[in-house]
Amino acid sequence: MNFNLGDKVSFLNEALDGVVSKIINETSVEVTTTDGFGIPVLIEELVRIDNDIESVDRTNLIKTKNISKGFHIPTRLSIEKKTYLCFAKSQNQDKDLYILNNTPFAQYYVLRIQKLGEWVLVYSGQIAKQSYMFVRSYADKDLNNFSKLLIDSINVDFSCKERELPKSSELKVKVQKFFKESSFSEIPILEKNAMLIDTTRILKPNQVEKNVELKNAVSSIPKTKPLKRPKVVGKIDLKMEKRKRNRGELDLHVEKLKVTFRGKSNAEIVQMQLDAAKSFIDNSILAGKREIILVHGVGNGRLKEELHKLLNGYYGIKYEQADSRNYGDGATLVHLKG
């Protein structure tokens, strides 16, 4: 028997009724019961209780349409108006992943996990305001891939008073938490024991806005009246010394970074080098440095290429090849101030 979205069905082995809310594959569908829970079910375990689609109540059709954008979170529940990831225990001890959008706006989410040095897509889609969406179930052996997560979101409400930029949040989760009972508590929304992860703790604006704010923070530091320089007897060249004070240098060769790289893949090592470069650039801007040198070596050119992509994401800085007499082709000079 084939089912369509919106079909009213009854469970053969349980006293439950519901509406078909999602076609999973040729043998399974997802049924949303009258209490709002989505349950994956084999087609052979269901029977249609109303074959005439036109006779289905209009209210149920409207609810079915909204199901694709998430299940409603009751307003009576006292949970902060944020976005959460939720890992809930299922009956077979797998972990069910949900995205909870408890904000007052409809959001479009893109969730990725870091796997073998790449960000792999787990979920993308719209979730209505104050609603949650089931993503999928994961066996314990698959949870190691969730140590690093990247979630991007954008407000997709029809209208809003102020422009809201897309947001991105990178989360780090200790894998051992998935296997500790103390990490799970009852979540009233799901009526299950679950681990709730707040994605807004480190939610940050996109890279361009971040660097504009960073430059504004530096420029807002009150300037004191410069002191008169003392008279110097004799000829002393302070120009080079002054340049050194306003210049920073970082050697990105992995053995110089004092990080553990044994057993890491080439992609993971490059990511570690890029993280170190980004931290050094941000700290140099805050310290008021005029220019910095990033020593990346020659190699196969991969690190240099990725480093220049990183620099292109910064607002108002320029870069060029560093002095070849000192570094050959293996370093980039970055001008942080004009």
Summary of the structure (lengths in Angstrom):
residues: 338
radius of gyration: 27.5
end to end distance: 70.7
largest distance: 101.9
contacts: 863
relative contact order: 0.08
helix: 27%
strand: 33%
